Amino acid sequence: MTPTPLEQPGQLLFVGFPGTRLPDALAARIGEGRIGGVVLFQRNLADPAQARELVAALHAAAPPGAPLLVTVDQEGGRVQRLRAPWTEWPPMRRLGARNQPERTAAVARAIARELRDLGIGLDFAPVVDVDTNPANPVIGDRSFARTPEEVALHARHFILSMQAEGVAACAKHFPGHGDTAQDSHLELPRLEHDLERLRRVELPPFRAAIEAGVASVMTAHVLLPRLDPARPATLSPAALGLLREELGFDGVVFSDDLEMRAVADRFSPAERVLGALRAGVDGLLICSDEALWGEALRLLESAPDALLERALARVGALKARFAGAGLRAAASPGAPPYEAHRRLAAELA
């Protein structure tokens, strides 16, 4: 029996691409239902008119019954792909330091409205890592705070407010990247934390995010040898078992980018793609390398159904809620620059 578009294995694949126009080869794969989502970066977004045209083309390429999920990292601070004339937000540490959860909620609503107006259905935010290591080169002020209680409080308000505006949130990076001293884009961080430490510090913000109904969680390419001496969390059934079983999360789990050297230097494409699925990941991010996502697509399409079915069901449920034409059903906030949002950002500066 021919699979429906939402049953295509490639629905688990979320990819990036160079340039400001939709490449023909990617458009063809999207049209066949063989790509589940696209990740946009600053390199793809020249100005509002071009961005709106590009996102519209992405959605138009998707087949009936399998809407595309367009995604972005719009955290604020160092990591925000939409820059002026869109609103440029301060880092989330600024919100945590103010300790006014209603402001955190207001920022999340504003970010979501700008994304929804453009046709973006998922924001890879918020960072819910606890910033316990001042030497951390990659998290720092992306985190709300240095204590799990403060991070949990602001994460909950951010997630509830963003998703109320029709944009999916993503709590990252599970089970915690805040205490590392290495950047997983470049090398494999290692944390010697045991379960007691994780349950006390790293896991409470994820628990709060799940209780707030977060739509998705992103993994960390971090090795925790007391849980799994051989595989980083993205590829580790033991690490992701904490998320699925102990924390009870049954939403979509995204890998961090499978091109990052923490995993790419140590594991083959098959080990990354199939290993992530076996561990409990649903959505596989490959953010620039067309050859790698082509190989990932081949691996997915030859994988046994039993490895794909739960992940496809979760991704399908996420899309039913956050992808497609319904994104712009609510009132538009206008067009960039969004003056009310700029005033809010200025108040927080």
Helices and strands as residue ranges (DSSP letters): G 5-7, G 9-12, E 13-15, H 24-31, E 37-40, G 42-44, H 48-61, E 69-72, E 74-76, E 79-80, H 92-98, H 101-118, E 122-123, G 140-142, H 148-164, E 170-174, H 195-197, I 198-202, H 203-211, E 216-219, G 233-235, H 237-241, I 242-246, E 252-254, H 261-264, H 269-279, E 284-286, H 290-301, H 305-322, G 325-328, H 339-348
